[in-house]
């Protein structure tokens, strides 16, 4: 057996994962009034049998107005909670994979059409549309309907919404919560000077711009069981001059760590259409590397990671502690199996699938539970 770092166990805030592979949250735009449907059972169910260490439920809105589209998953009422429970109960009957949920609010990027119908913003008076909100009354793109700048009562409502959703996640027995502070959604909008033009205590200086996201983190951390991890996903840079950048990200990560953040997932972009992203294999790994050098908590790298040796090198060289896969897992839901075979490691597979073990990998599938994920 090889000494693959990718397939070593890791503990994140009290949660032990069988390996360093995280399935990143991927919106499916297939919910009805915030409630999961059979599609989510099919989608999450197949990924739960992948052998990855952790499965993350897609961006889940903490209130109806926080959805990216009218078809987003939510966790703001009992109906949403019960629909998610049915999905989770079915998955858990056949998989012991760790399951996290990403909680978020889309802010000014809310009220849009589903991607396969163009993804354009839907005006408040359109079918499936509603008024959006943000730190400042600045639309995402020219020509879009401007959001309403959040007042004190709006900020308090959203903080409560995050906390309430975290309590629902706890009742569902979810293993971890990830707060979505990336990709140009509401918390990222507060962080970036490009979208936050407030003149109160929530705007201006870096400390002020971090204030609301940190308050949300504190509210979620208090609401979710202390023995379970709360993590945050961030955009390491806006890729726009004068915007949010890696040095500010490092400061934010350090502030989160002091408050008990269990891990940080470093992505990038999504805030401003002027972004110029140098897309290529591992293009975001340098951002993760800089954050990892400044904090002790585990760091997750993401972005065009699809090669087995590439993933092994990211964790093997210490650039990050875990790697996250999204589109790669949609294309190949058995990616962890193939990676384990390539790297000479073992991985858990359902008993029903043990007969599929290739002859050349006679010890690939773990049958005694030592690599169960």
Secondary structure as UniProt FT lines:
FT   TURN            6..7
FT   STRAND          10..12
FT   TURN            13..14
FT   STRAND          15..17
FT   STRAND          21..23
FT   TURN            33..34
FT   HELIX           38..48
FT   STRAND          54..61
FT   HELIX           64..66
FT   TURN            70..71
FT   HELIX           78..92
FT   TURN            93..94
FT   STRAND          98..104
FT   HELIX           107..109
FT   HELIX           115..117
FT   TURN            124..125
FT   TURN            127..128
FT   STRAND          133..134
FT   TURN            142..143
FT   STRAND          148..149
FT   HELIX           152..171
FT   TURN            172..173
FT   STRAND          176..181
FT   TURN            183..184
FT   HELIX           186..191
FT   TURN            193..195
FT   TURN            201..202
FT   HELIX           206..223
FT   TURN            226..227
FT   STRAND          229..235
FT   TURN            241..242
FT   HELIX           246..258
FT   TURN            259..260
FT   STRAND          263..267
FT   TURN            273..274
FT   TURN            281..284
FT   HELIX           285..292
FT   TURN            293..294
FT   STRAND          298..302
FT   HELIX           308..316
FT   TURN            317..318
FT   STRAND          322..325
FT   HELIX           327..331
FT   TURN            333..334
FT   HELIX           335..343
FT   STRAND          347..348
FT   HELIX           351..356
FT   TURN            359..360
FT   TURN            362..363
FT   STRAND          365..366
FT   TURN            370..371
//
